[in-house]
C-alpha cells in the first residue's frame, strides 16, 4: 500500500467538499492499495460554448485527484504538496448528463516529487482524457 495512513472516502470527500472541487461536484469514489478514483458529473457548469466538456474541467479533475493522492502519501504535518506541471490529452468529447471517473495511479513517488497518471473515462468506459501530473513535495 502506498498511502501514509488509511483514509476513508468520507475523509477525502471533506477535502473535495470545499472550493473548486465542491463547485464542480468532484467526489472520491474508490481507494485501492495503489490508486484513487474520483467522479465528476458533466453538467452545464463544466461545458464549453459548443456544448461539450471543457478541457479545463478535465484538467481540474485530474489535478484534484492527483493532488489528494500526493497528500495521502506524505506526512502532511511536515510537508505540503503543490502541483508543478499538468498535461492532458483530450481524446473524445464528454457529453452533458454523463459522469466522468478519474483513476489516479503513481508513476513515480520520490522524496521531493511525485508523478501521477490519471485516466478519465465516461460511464461507458470510453477514455475521455489522459493526464499526467507532477507534484512537488515541499517542507513546511
Secondary structure, 3 states (H helix, E strand, C coil): CCCCCCCCHHHHHHHHCCHHHHHCCCEEEEECCCEEEEEEECCHHHECCCCEECHHHHHHHHHHHHHHHHHHHCCCCCEEEEEEEEEEEECCCCECCCEEEEEEEEEEECCCEEEEEEEEECCCCCEEEEEEEEEEEEEC
